[in-house]
Each structure stands twice: as C-alpha cells, then as structure tokens.
Amino acid sequence: LPNARKTEQFGFTFVPKPYAKRLFEKLAEMGFEIVLISDLEHALANDIALEFVNPDIISALLNREFLQLIGDQTIASLGPVRNRCLEDIIILDTCLERWPFDLDNLLPLVDCSEEHFQPILDHLQALKSFSDVRNYLIPNFRLRELVGELTNNQRIVARISQLE
C-alpha cells in the first residue's frame, strides 16, 4: 500500500477508496474546485492527499480542526468555505450524518464501489447545468426528508440506493 509505513505509526493503514483518484481527476476536468475535508490531523491528511491526489487540482485541505465532535458523531460544516457561494458547492460523502447543516449541498455516495463511479459522474454532469446546485440535489435526493424519516446510516444507504 502506498504510504503504509507512514500511516502505520498512527495505528492504521490508509487505503484509498477504489475510484477516488479517477474521481478527483474527472472533477478537475469538469471544472470543479476541489476542497478536501479530512478528520485526520493536518500533517497526516496532507501526506495522504498528496500521495493519492494530484496536488495541482486541490485548492484546499481542511482537517479535523474544522470538524466538531458531538457525542460520538463527527459533524462537518461548510463554515470554513463560506467565502464560496453555497449555490456552487457540492459535497460528496458516504456519511449523511456528518453534514446535518448542509444536506442541501450533499451528493450522497452510496458506497465506494466501482459500479457507482459512472452514476456519480452523471449527477455531476447534470449539476453543471444548474446555476444553483441545490435546485438539482434537493428534489433528486430529498435528504432532509430521508434523514428525518430514518434513524441509522444503513437504512439511509438502502434508501439512496433505490434512488439511483
């Protein structure tokens, strides 16, 4: 594994999501700005990002200092990137519960398998034609409704799978 010795000192080995590098490259080709958000300490997050992603396509790396731990849940917020327009921000994540305040900007990733790569690209291509990405994301994914109805991530993932 790339970077395995470096990360083992922190008690784990990092394994990138199977299509992550290709996804980042496609995002850059499509003209999206990429801001990575990690719950790791900055030095480790930076090492991992540089190992697996072309640093020329990353505009910022936000680490655990930008996240909050509430109970046993890590909560992320778009607060650190509020200098960008919300209508232009798309969050890609497998964990809906991490973004309770920004669900309208979330393009949920069902899982990290290769079979979900093309549907993600299709959604991203569709989003490019909207002046406000929320006008596509809200009606197509209804995440506020899903989070209100469902109580655990497995049930949310099951419901999102039905939407694809």
C-alpha positions in Angstrom: 0.0 0.0 0.0 1.3 3.5 -0.8 2.3 5.4 2.3 1.6 2.4 4.6 4.8 2.9 6.7 4.0 6.5 7.3 0.4 5.9 8.4 1.1 2.8 10.5 2.9 5.0 13.0 -0.6 6.4 13.7 -2.1 3.0 14.3 -3.8 2.3 11.0 -3.1 1.9 7.3 -4.8 4.2 4.9 -6.5 2.5 1.9 -8.0 5.0 -0.7 -11.5 4.5 -2.0 -11.1 2.4 -5.2 -12.1 5.1 -7.7 -11.1 8.2 -5.6 -8.1 9.3 -7.8 -10.1 8.9 -11.0 -13.0 10.8 -9.5 -10.8 13.7 -8.4 -9.2 13.8 -11.9 -12.7 13.9 -13.5 -13.9 16.6 -11.2 -10.9 18.7 -12.2 -11.5 18.0 -15.9 -15.2 19.1 -15.4 -14.0 22.4 -13.9 -15.0 21.8 -10.3 -12.9 23.3 -7.5 -11.8 20.5 -5.1 -11.6 21.1 -1.3 -10.7 18.0 0.7 -12.0 17.7 4.2 -10.5 15.1 6.5 -11.0 14.1 10.1 -7.3 13.3 10.4 -4.6 15.6 11.8 -3.3 18.1 9.2 0.1 16.5 8.6 -1.3 13.0 8.0 -4.2 14.3 5.9 -1.8 16.3 3.8 0.5 13.3 3.3 -2.4 11.1 2.3 -3.8 13.7 -0.1 -0.5 14.3 -1.8 0.0 10.5 -2.1 -3.2 9.8 -3.9 -4.4 13.0 -5.5 -2.6 15.4 -7.8 -1.9 18.4 -5.6 -2.3 20.7 -8.5 -6.1 20.1 -8.5 -6.7 20.6 -4.8 -7.4 24.1 -3.8 -7.6 23.5 0.0 -7.3 20.8 2.6 -9.4 21.2 5.7 -8.5 18.9 8.6 -10.1 17.9 11.9 -9.7 21.4 13.3 -12.7 22.3 11.1 -14.9 19.4 12.4 -16.8 19.1 15.7 -17.3 16.0 17.8 -20.9 16.0 19.2 -21.4 12.9 21.3 -19.9 10.1 19.2 -20.7 11.8 15.9 -18.2 13.9 13.9 -20.0 16.9 12.4 -18.7 18.8 9.4 -19.8 22.2 8.2 -19.3 24.4 5.2 -18.4 27.2 7.6 -14.7 27.2 6.6 -15.6 27.7 3.0 -18.4 30.2 3.4 -16.4 32.6 1.2 -17.7 30.5 -1.7 -21.3 30.7 -2.8 -23.5 27.9 -1.4 -25.2 27.5 -4.8 -21.9 26.4 -6.2 -20.8 23.9 -3.5 -21.3 20.1 -3.9 -20.4 17.9 -1.0 -19.5 14.2 -1.9 -19.7 11.9 1.1 -20.9 8.5 2.1 -21.9 9.7 5.6 -25.1 11.8 5.6 -24.9 12.2 9.3 -21.6 14.2 9.0 -23.4 17.1 7.3 -26.6 17.8 9.2 -26.5 21.6 8.5 -25.6 21.3 4.8 -27.7 18.4 3.4 -29.0 20.6 0.6 -25.5 20.6 -0.9 -24.8 16.9 -0.5 -24.4 14.5 -3.3 -24.5 11.2 -1.4 -22.1 8.4 -2.3 -23.9 5.1 -1.7 -20.6 3.3 -1.3 -17.1 3.3 -2.7 -17.5 0.6 -5.3 -16.6 0.9 -9.0 -20.2 0.4 -10.1 -21.2 3.7 -8.5 -18.5 5.7 -10.3 -20.4 6.4 -13.5 -23.7 7.4 -11.7 -21.7 10.0 -9.7 -20.2 11.4 -12.9 -23.7 11.5 -14.4 -25.0 13.5 -11.5 -22.0 15.8 -11.6 -22.5 16.4 -15.3 -26.2 17.2 -14.7 -25.3 19.6 -11.8 -23.1 21.7 -14.2 -26.2 22.9 -16.0 -27.8 24.3 -12.8 -26.9 27.9 -11.6 -27.8 26.6 -8.1 -26.8 23.0 -7.4 -29.4 22.8 -4.7 -32.1 23.0 -7.3 -30.9 19.6 -8.6 -29.8 18.0 -5.3 -32.9 18.7 -3.2 -35.6 17.2 -5.4 -33.4 14.4 -6.7 -32.2 13.1 -3.3 -34.7 14.6 -0.7 -32.0 14.2 2.0 -33.8 16.3 4.7 -36.8 14.1 4.3 -34.7 10.9 4.5 -32.7 12.0 7.5 -36.0 13.0 9.2 -37.5 9.6 8.5 -34.6 7.3 9.1 -32.6 6.7 12.2 -29.5 4.9 11.1 -27.0 5.1 8.3 -27.7 1.6 6.9 -31.4 2.5 6.3 -30.3 5.8 4.7 -27.9 4.0 2.4 -30.6 1.5 1.4 -33.0 4.3 0.5 -30.4 6.2 -1.5 -29.6 3.0 -3.4 -33.3 3.0 -4.5 -33.0 6.5 -5.9 -30.2 5.6 -8.4 
